[in-house]
Amino acid sequence: MSRQAYRAALLHAVDDPSVVPADEAIVAHDDGLLLVEDGHVAAFGDWAERGPTLSADVELTELPGQLIIPGFIDAHTHYPQTDVMAAWGSQLLDWLNNHTFPAELAFADRGHADEAAGFFLDQLLRNGTTSALVFCTVHKASVEALFEAALARNMRLVAGKVLMDRGAPAGLLDTVETGRADTEALIRAWQGRGRLGYAVTPRFAVTSSDEQLAMAGAVAAAHPEVLIHTHLSENLAEIDRVAELFPGAKDYLDVYAQHGLVTSRSVFAHCVHASEDSLKRMAAAGASAAFCPSSNLLLGSGLFSLRQACRCGVNVALGTDVGAGSSFSQLAMMGEAYKVGQLAGEPLDPFQAFYAATLAGARALRLDDRIGNLAPGKEADFLVIDPAATPLLARRTAAARNWRERLFALSLLADDRAIARTFVAGSCAHKRTG
């Protein structure tokens, strides 16, 4: 049995701070012990209590002044859009046509997909993200490239082939029949292989016909182990277009509901303009929302109300939404989410943001029995954070009076330099150099 112990400050979430008091939802130890056995957490607690119980054969790594937290979980991102990050443009529909679709056409080339997938996953690890829910492209090989790269890195990743049979360039369209065949073949080949999972992935209602959405719902129903991943109510022009295309639906969410796509396995990206009624229906179904503050700001989509969604009972996780999102960092997304809340008159508690970047993401991916915090028995995906990675960060975190202030400083001032090490299933997958 492989056993490693780490002594450092420890922090994780055990519940949603919007549901239970923060001092119950967030557990921290200024001087703690994390014990890892064969890639799983064996112990998490106070050093003074647990340190003396370590046996002599356990390898101990002392990390004075550093912080161990769970690996971040990105609840919504697009690996094929890495090369359009920081692309100047207008709002969603034009941005798709001018930037996204041209970039995705290149993924017909498997060599391009392989290179992009490797770069994307290395950037996730560099920024402390150990799990993600990922859009690929319409090309079956784009999914295979990402899964092969994730399998080689032993990452817990969920992804899917995009389904689009209208409203996009010819090179990005499939049909109901080819979309079903590719999706089912990918599920057979990859679902449950290593630490991988599949998500049925219609891009959004604008680019799928009734027939294709019905097929997506039928495939998801036939495979209860897979997720459903799509976009919802991101942009006002998009919402108007959905109403034109589906005049018989009550609202945008109802389009998906009519086709069996609103379930406890559904993750809806954005939900910026979702009504309270829609949010309550999502909550009743057990669906999750992915809050993507960086891309919502860049595309001018609007200000998502995390407070309203939580009040309606929706599980809300953070997503980077690369490439409209401008960073791979969930620390950065925590800071961006705070700014969105400020503009909406809803200040965001740093503990809520931390929960959204970790355990809420695991709950959205239906993997909270395996990842999301460092409870004993969970897979040992964790980060070593260096609060002194830059002179400014060191100065500010040293002055922090409590954990809430430390987290907030990290979310506003830290970048990938603060990720000293990233561990995947107990093995170091990234170590900062320099």
C-alpha positions as CSV (number, residue, x, y, z in Angstrom):
1,M,0.0,0.0,0.0
2,S,1.3,3.4,-1.0
3,R,0.9,5.9,1.9
4,Q,1.9,9.6,1.9
5,A,1.2,12.3,4.5
6,Y,1.2,16.1,4.0
7,R,1.4,18.7,6.7
8,A,-0.1,22.1,5.8
9,A,-3.1,24.3,6.3
10,L,-6.2,22.5,5.1
11,L,-9.5,23.7,3.8
12,H,-12.5,22.1,2.2
13,A,-16.3,22.4,1.9
14,V,-18.6,19.7,3.3
15,D,-21.9,21.4,2.4
16,D,-23.5,24.4,0.7
17,P,-23.0,27.6,2.7
18,S,-26.3,28.9,1.3
19,V,-28.1,26.1,3.0
20,V,-26.1,25.5,6.2
21,P,-24.1,28.0,8.3
22,A,-20.7,28.7,6.8
23,D,-18.9,27.5,10.0
24,E,-20.5,24.1,9.4
25,A,-20.2,24.1,5.6
26,I,-16.5,25.0,5.5
27,V,-13.8,23.0,7.5
28,A,-10.4,24.5,8.0
29,H,-7.2,23.6,10.0
30,D,-4.4,26.1,10.3
31,D,-2.0,23.2,10.9
32,G,-3.4,20.0,9.4
33,L,-2.7,16.5,8.2
34,L,-3.8,15.0,4.9
35,L,-3.1,11.2,4.7
36,V,-3.3,9.6,1.2
37,E,-3.4,5.8,0.7
38,D,-3.4,4.3,-2.8
39,G,-4.8,7.4,-4.4
40,H,-7.6,8.0,-1.8
41,V,-7.9,10.2,1.2
42,A,-7.4,8.2,4.4
43,A,-7.4,11.1,6.9
44,F,-8.0,14.8,7.0
45,G,-7.8,16.7,10.2
46,D,-5.8,18.6,12.8
47,W,-2.1,17.9,13.0
48,A,-2.0,18.0,16.8
49,E,-4.6,15.2,17.0
50,R,-3.6,13.1,14.0
51,G,0.1,13.7,13.6
52,P,1.2,11.5,16.5
53,T,-0.8,8.6,15.1
54,L,1.3,8.4,11.9
55,S,3.2,5.2,11.6
56,A,7.0,5.3,10.9
57,D,6.6,3.9,7.4
58,V,4.5,6.8,6.2
59,E,6.4,9.3,4.0
60,L,5.7,12.8,5.4
61,T,5.9,16.0,3.3
62,E,6.1,19.2,5.4
63,L,4.6,22.2,3.6
64,P,5.0,25.1,6.0
65,G,3.0,28.2,5.1
66,Q,1.1,26.4,2.3
67,L,-2.5,25.4,1.9
68,I,-4.0,22.2,0.7
69,I,-7.5,22.3,-0.9
70,P,-9.5,19.9,-3.1
71,G,-8.8,20.1,-6.8
72,F,-11.1,22.6,-8.6
73,I,-13.9,21.3,-10.7
74,D,-14.9,23.2,-13.9
75,A,-18.6,22.7,-14.5
76,H,-18.6,24.1,-18.1
77,T,-15.8,24.6,-20.6
78,H,-15.0,24.1,-24.3
79,Y,-11.6,22.7,-25.1
80,P,-11.9,23.5,-28.9
81,Q,-12.2,27.2,-28.1
82,T,-8.8,27.6,-26.4
83,D,-7.5,29.4,-29.4
84,V,-10.3,32.0,-29.5
85,M,-9.7,33.1,-25.9
86,A,-9.4,36.9,-25.8
87,A,-11.1,37.2,-29.2
88,W,-12.6,40.6,-29.7
89,G,-16.3,40.5,-30.8
90,S,-19.9,41.3,-30.1
91,Q,-22.4,39.2,-28.3
92,L,-23.2,35.5,-28.3
93,L,-24.7,34.7,-31.7
94,D,-22.2,36.8,-33.7
95,W,-19.3,35.6,-31.5
96,L,-20.2,32.0,-32.4
97,N,-20.3,32.7,-36.1
98,N,-17.2,34.9,-36.2
99,H,-14.9,33.0,-33.8
100,T,-16.2,29.7,-32.4
101,F,-17.5,28.0,-35.5
102,P,-14.4,28.7,-37.6
103,A,-12.2,27.4,-34.7
104,E,-14.2,24.2,-34.4
105,L,-14.0,23.4,-38.1
106,A,-10.3,22.7,-37.6
107,F,-11.1,19.7,-35.3
108,A,-12.0,17.6,-38.3
109,D,-8.2,17.1,-38.3
110,R,-7.3,14.5,-35.6
111,G,-3.8,15.7,-35.3
112,H,-5.0,19.2,-34.4
113,A,-7.5,17.8,-31.9
114,D,-4.7,15.7,-30.2
115,E,-2.5,18.8,-29.8
116,A,-5.3,21.0,-28.6
117,A,-6.5,18.4,-26.1
118,G,-3.1,18.0,-24.5
119,F,-2.6,21.7,-24.2
120,F,-6.0,22.2,-22.8
121,L,-5.6,19.5,-20.1
122,D,-2.2,20.7,-19.1
123,Q,-3.6,24.2,-18.7
124,L,-6.3,22.9,-16.4
125,L,-3.8,21.1,-14.2
126,R,-1.5,24.2,-14.2
127,N,-4.4,26.1,-12.8
128,G,-5.5,23.5,-10.3
129,T,-8.5,22.1,-12.1
130,T,-8.5,18.3,-11.7
131,S,-12.0,17.6,-13.2
132,A,-14.1,19.3,-15.8
133,L,-17.3,19.0,-17.8
134,V,-16.2,19.7,-21.4
135,F,-17.8,20.4,-24.7
136,C,-15.9,18.9,-27.7
137,T,-17.0,19.5,-31.3
138,V,-19.4,17.8,-33.6
139,H,-16.5,15.6,-34.8
140,K,-16.3,12.2,-33.1
141,A,-12.5,12.2,-33.2
142,S,-12.5,15.4,-31.1
143,V,-14.0,13.5,-28.2
144,E,-11.6,10.6,-28.7
145,A,-8.6,12.9,-28.6
146,L,-9.7,14.5,-25.4
147,F,-10.6,11.2,-23.7
148,E,-7.2,9.7,-24.7
149,A,-5.3,12.7,-23.3
150,A,-7.3,12.6,-20.1
151,L,-6.9,8.9,-19.7
152,A,-3.1,9.3,-20.0
153,R,-3.2,11.9,-17.2
154,N,-5.6,9.8,-15.1
155,M,-8.0,12.8,-14.8
156,R,-11.7,12.5,-13.8
157,L,-13.2,14.1,-16.8
158,V,-16.7,14.2,-18.4
159,A,-17.2,15.2,-22.0
160,G,-19.3,14.8,-25.1
161,K,-19.6,15.2,-28.8
162,V,-21.6,18.3,-29.8
163,L,-25.0,17.6,-31.5
164,M,-25.9,20.2,-34.2
165,D,-28.1,19.6,-37.2
166,R,-28.9,23.2,-38.1
167,G,-27.8,26.8,-37.7
168,A,-24.1,26.2,-38.2
169,P,-21.6,25.8,-41.1
170,A,-22.0,22.5,-43.1
171,G,-18.7,21.2,-41.7
172,L,-20.1,21.4,-38.2
173,L,-23.5,19.7,-38.8
174,D,-24.5,16.1,-38.1
175,T,-27.9,14.5,-38.6
176,V,-30.2,12.8,-36.1
177,E,-28.9,9.4,-37.3
178,T,-25.2,10.2,-37.4
179,G,-25.4,12.1,-34.1
180,R,-27.0,9.1,-32.4
181,A,-24.6,6.6,-33.9
182,D,-21.5,8.6,-32.8
183,T,-22.9,9.3,-29.4
184,E,-23.8,5.7,-28.6
185,A,-20.4,4.5,-29.9
186,L,-18.6,7.0,-27.7
187,I,-20.6,6.0,-24.7
188,R,-19.7,2.3,-25.3
189,A,-16.1,3.1,-25.8
190,W,-15.4,5.6,-23.0
191,Q,-18.1,5.8,-20.3
192,G,-16.6,4.5,-17.1
193,R,-13.2,3.8,-18.7
194,G,-10.5,4.9,-16.2
195,R,-11.9,8.0,-14.6
196,L,-13.9,9.2,-17.6
197,G,-17.6,9.9,-18.1
198,Y,-19.8,10.9,-21.0
199,A,-22.3,13.7,-21.4
200,V,-25.0,13.9,-24.1
201,T,-24.2,17.3,-25.5
202,P,-26.7,19.2,-27.8
203,R,-25.0,22.6,-28.2
204,F,-28.2,24.6,-27.6
205,A,-31.8,24.7,-28.8
206,V,-30.9,27.1,-31.6
207,T,-28.7,24.5,-33.4
208,S,-30.8,21.3,-32.9
209,S,-34.1,20.4,-34.4
210,D,-37.0,18.9,-32.5
211,E,-36.0,15.5,-33.9
212,Q,-32.4,15.8,-32.7
213,L,-33.4,17.0,-29.2
214,A,-35.8,14.1,-29.0
215,M,-33.0,11.7,-30.0
216,A,-30.6,13.3,-27.4
217,G,-33.3,12.7,-24.7
218,A,-33.9,9.1,-25.8
219,V,-30.1,8.3,-25.7
220,A,-29.8,9.9,-22.3
221,A,-32.8,7.9,-21.0
222,A,-31.2,4.7,-22.4
223,H,-28.0,5.4,-20.6
224,P,-28.8,6.5,-17.0
225,E,-25.1,6.6,-16.2
226,V,-24.4,9.6,-18.5
227,L,-24.9,13.4,-18.0
228,I,-26.7,15.9,-20.2
229,H,-24.8,19.1,-20.9
230,T,-26.1,22.1,-22.8
231,H,-26.7,25.9,-22.7
232,L,-29.7,27.7,-21.4
233,S,-30.8,31.4,-21.3
234,E,-27.4,32.9,-21.8
235,N,-28.3,35.9,-24.1
236,L,-31.5,37.8,-24.8
237,A,-31.2,37.5,-28.6
238,E,-30.6,33.7,-28.2
239,I,-33.7,33.4,-26.0
240,D,-35.8,35.3,-28.7
241,R,-34.5,32.9,-31.4
242,V,-35.4,29.9,-29.3
243,A,-39.0,31.3,-28.9
244,E,-39.2,31.7,-32.7
245,L,-38.0,28.1,-33.4
246,F,-40.1,26.4,-30.7
247,P,-43.4,28.4,-30.5
248,G,-45.1,25.6,-28.6
249,A,-42.8,25.7,-25.7
250,K,-43.6,27.6,-22.5
251,D,-40.0,28.9,-22.3
252,Y,-36.5,28.0,-23.1
253,L,-36.3,25.3,-20.3
254,D,-39.5,23.8,-21.5
255,V,-37.9,23.1,-24.9
256,Y,-35.5,20.8,-23.2
257,A,-38.2,19.4,-20.8
258,Q,-40.4,18.4,-23.8
259,H,-37.5,16.3,-25.1
260,G,-36.6,14.6,-21.8
261,L,-33.5,16.7,-21.2
262,V,-34.3,18.2,-17.8
263,T,-33.2,15.6,-15.3
264,S,-31.1,15.2,-12.2
265,R,-28.2,14.5,-14.6
266,S,-28.6,17.8,-16.5
267,V,-26.1,20.7,-16.3
268,F,-27.3,23.9,-17.9
269,A,-24.6,26.5,-18.6
270,H,-25.3,30.1,-17.9
271,C,-29.0,30.5,-17.0
272,V,-28.4,34.2,-16.8
273,H,-31.9,35.2,-17.8
274,A,-33.7,32.1,-16.4
275,S,-37.0,33.1,-14.6
276,E,-37.7,32.2,-11.1
277,D,-40.2,29.7,-12.3
278,S,-37.6,28.0,-14.6
279,L,-35.1,27.8,-11.7
280,K,-37.7,26.2,-9.5
281,R,-38.4,23.6,-12.2
282,M,-34.7,23.0,-12.5
283,A,-34.4,22.5,-8.8
284,A,-37.4,20.2,-8.7
285,A,-35.8,18.0,-11.4
286,G,-32.4,18.1,-9.6
287,A,-30.7,19.8,-12.5
288,S,-27.6,22.0,-11.9
289,A,-26.6,25.4,-13.3
290,A,-23.0,26.3,-14.3
291,F,-22.3,30.0,-13.5
292,C,-19.7,31.3,-16.0
293,P,-19.1,34.9,-14.9
294,S,-16.1,35.7,-17.1
295,S,-17.8,34.8,-20.4
296,N,-21.0,36.4,-19.3
297,L,-19.1,39.7,-18.8
298,L,-17.0,39.4,-22.0
299,L,-20.0,38.7,-24.2
300,G,-22.2,41.2,-22.4
301,S,-24.8,38.4,-21.7
302,G,-25.9,39.8,-18.3
303,L,-25.6,39.3,-14.6
304,F,-26.5,35.9,-13.2
305,S,-28.1,36.0,-9.8
306,L,-26.5,33.3,-7.8
307,R,-28.6,34.4,-4.8
308,Q,-31.8,33.8,-6.7
309,A,-30.7,30.4,-8.0
310,C,-29.7,29.2,-4.6
311,R,-33.0,30.6,-3.1
312,C,-34.8,28.5,-5.7
313,G,-32.9,25.4,-4.6
314,V,-30.6,25.0,-7.7
315,N,-27.2,23.6,-7.3
316,V,-24.8,26.2,-8.8
317,A,-21.3,25.3,-9.8
318,L,-18.6,27.6,-11.4
319,G,-17.4,27.2,-14.9
320,T,-14.7,29.0,-16.9
321,D,-16.5,28.7,-20.3
322,V,-13.2,28.8,-22.1
323,G,-13.0,30.4,-24.7
324,A,-15.4,33.3,-24.1
325,G,-14.1,32.9,-20.6
326,S,-10.7,34.6,-20.3
327,S,-9.0,32.2,-17.9
328,F,-8.6,28.6,-17.1
329,S,-8.4,29.5,-13.4
330,Q,-11.3,28.8,-11.0
331,L,-9.7,31.1,-8.5
332,A,-10.1,33.8,-11.2
333,M,-13.8,32.7,-11.7
334,M,-14.4,33.1,-7.9
335,G,-13.2,36.7,-8.3
336,E,-15.2,37.4,-11.4
337,A,-18.3,35.9,-9.7
338,Y,-17.8,38.4,-6.8
339,K,-17.7,41.3,-9.3
340,V,-20.9,40.1,-11.0
341,G,-22.6,39.9,-7.6
342,Q,-21.4,43.5,-6.8
343,L,-23.0,44.8,-10.0
344,A,-26.2,43.0,-9.1
345,G,-26.2,44.3,-5.5
346,E,-25.6,40.8,-4.2
347,P,-22.2,40.5,-2.5
348,L,-20.8,37.0,-2.8
349,D,-19.4,35.3,0.3
350,P,-15.9,33.8,-0.5
351,F,-17.0,30.6,1.1
352,Q,-19.9,30.3,-1.3
353,A,-17.6,30.9,-4.2
354,F,-15.2,28.2,-3.0
355,Y,-18.0,25.7,-2.6
356,A,-19.1,26.5,-6.2
357,A,-15.6,25.8,-7.5
358,T,-15.3,22.5,-5.6
359,L,-18.1,20.5,-4.0
360,A,-20.9,22.1,-6.1
361,G,-19.1,21.0,-9.2
362,A,-18.8,17.5,-8.0
363,R,-22.5,17.5,-7.2
364,A,-23.3,18.8,-10.7
365,L,-21.3,16.0,-12.3
366,R,-22.9,13.5,-10.0
367,L,-19.5,12.6,-8.6
368,D,-19.7,14.0,-5.1
369,D,-19.2,10.5,-3.7
370,R,-15.8,10.5,-5.3
371,I,-14.5,14.0,-5.6
372,G,-15.2,17.6,-4.4
373,N,-13.7,17.6,-1.0
374,L,-11.1,15.7,1.0
375,A,-13.3,13.6,3.2
376,P,-11.8,10.1,3.9
377,G,-12.6,7.7,1.1
378,K,-12.7,10.3,-1.6
379,E,-10.2,10.2,-4.5
380,A,-7.1,12.3,-3.6
381,D,-7.4,15.1,-6.2
382,F,-5.9,18.1,-4.4
383,L,-3.8,21.2,-4.7
384,V,-1.0,22.8,-2.8
385,I,-1.6,26.5,-2.8
386,D,1.3,28.9,-2.2
387,P,-0.2,32.1,-0.6
388,A,3.2,33.8,-1.1
389,A,3.6,33.0,-4.8
390,T,3.9,36.7,-5.6
391,P,5.0,39.6,-3.5
392,L,1.6,41.3,-3.5
393,L,-0.2,38.0,-2.7
394,A,2.2,37.3,0.1
395,R,1.7,40.8,1.6
396,R,-2.1,40.6,1.3
397,T,-2.6,37.1,2.6
398,A,-0.3,37.7,5.5
399,A,-2.5,40.6,6.6
400,A,-5.7,38.5,6.3
401,R,-7.5,38.1,9.7
402,N,-9.4,34.9,8.9
403,W,-10.1,32.2,6.3
404,R,-12.8,34.3,4.6
405,E,-10.3,37.1,3.9
406,R,-7.5,34.7,2.8
407,L,-9.8,33.1,0.3
408,F,-11.0,36.4,-1.0
409,A,-7.5,37.6,-1.5
410,L,-6.6,34.5,-3.4
411,S,-9.6,34.8,-5.7
412,L,-8.7,38.4,-6.6
413,L,-4.9,38.3,-6.6
414,A,-3.8,34.7,-7.3
415,D,-3.0,33.1,-10.7
416,D,-1.4,29.9,-11.9
417,R,1.8,30.8,-10.0
418,A,-0.1,30.2,-6.7
419,I,-0.7,26.5,-7.7
420,A,2.5,25.0,-6.3
421,R,1.4,21.4,-7.1
422,T,-1.6,19.6,-8.5
423,F,-2.3,16.0,-7.4
424,V,-4.5,13.6,-9.4
425,A,-5.5,10.4,-7.5
426,G,-2.6,11.0,-5.1
427,S,0.1,11.5,-7.8
428,C,1.6,14.8,-8.6
429,A,0.4,15.9,-12.1
430,H,1.8,19.4,-12.1
431,K,4.6,21.1,-10.1
432,R,5.3,24.8,-10.5
433,T,8.7,25.6,-11.8
434,G,10.5,28.9,-11.1
